[in-house]
Amino acid sequence: MRILITGGAGFIGSAVVRYIINHTQDSVLNIDKLTYAGNLTSLDSINNNPRYSFKQLDICNQAGLKQVFTEYQPDAVMHLAAESHVDRAIDAPAAFIQTNIVGTYTLLEVARQYWQTLERDKKLAFRFHHISTDEVYGDLGGTDELFTETTAYAPSSPYSASKASSDHLVRAWYRTYGLPTLITNCSNNYGPYHFPEKLIPLMILNALKGFPLPVYGDGSQIRDWLFVEDHARALYAVITQGKIGETYNIGGYNEKTNLEVVQTICGLLEELVPNKPDGVKSYKDLIHYVKDRPGHDLRYAIDASKITRELGWRPQETFESGIRKTVAWYLQNEAWWHPILEGLYKKNDYGRLG
Ligand code: NAD
């Protein structure tokens, strides 16, 4: 297959690109605007592979997209490009509306026009896979059922509302025009190459410097954590075996409170980096509770039984094995995260990092 991937320089997109180049014979064209969240060094390990290519492009640029489809002639699209950080959406929602809604619409239209020109066999085989989040379902009470593929949408934040809108557009393009679409809704990812402002890398890197570990509210919010490489495998299973028009939930069966996650990281650092920054007796002493995020969802938890039953996918990592790999990766890959942190300090964006 020739797969067009959007957002392949981001956290999950780069894991998908690495997975496809390393584990399949497919080719990838990665198109990415390279916003603050895009980082081509995450692709250094496969950058010279002849099956991989890159083009810097905004998915809102219709003419640019048309040219890419005409020249590359993709067999499938995996759409991951998005503005993805909830805190940034609360501060400045405009980019989320633009990229997540207008950008998805633009990509759908260009893909539809291209798909309509394909000859019969290629047309039947074509797939448009939209990668989305479990946050579109809103949040759950402590004892509620898990999110299934038929849970009603009830997004709470500008981020999740923009992702919900894009999911609706994708479903409409399937129902109205017959574009062969697939949608996946996944829980919180973690793992290598995660941008340093997100919870897990933020805590690891702040702890290493002896900085406070900011926990929203009382840290009781529950997330279902999935190792990013498990997500990449799931996405490949869906694009190759998924049924057109269907939605698949993807989750890790790893519900943890934010406080448990931070405490686990502190425990691993005690073991792996016993030589602590000056004045720090225990990493856990750095935990510091801050004012809760407005509209903060209490609990997300995914029922991923459909993708297991129908496509045979299940996560390979437990939270314990995945978080250990993740902490070890950040300890070994300062060359990746140090320049990003420097950039955030320079732009005075450090407020986000606690
Ligand atoms: P990310 O922020 O790390 O990466 C997003 C990528 O998209 C970046 O490389 C960025 O440069 C690119 N991009 C942004 N705007 C663009 C535009 N207008 N045109 C082209 N490229 C653009 O995000 P991520 O965490 O890798 O998430 C990828 C997708 O998966 C998103 O759609 C997100 O909603 C979804 N998702 C994320 C999680 C998670 O836990 N991170 C969970 C479920 C679903």
Residues whose N, C-alpha, C, O or C-beta is under 5 A from the ligand:
A	BS01	NAD	G7 A9 G10 F11 I12 G13 I31 D32 K33 L34 T35 A37 G38 N39 L57 D58 I59 C60 L80 A81 A82 E83 S84 T99 G103 I131 S132 T133 D134 C186 S187 N188 N189
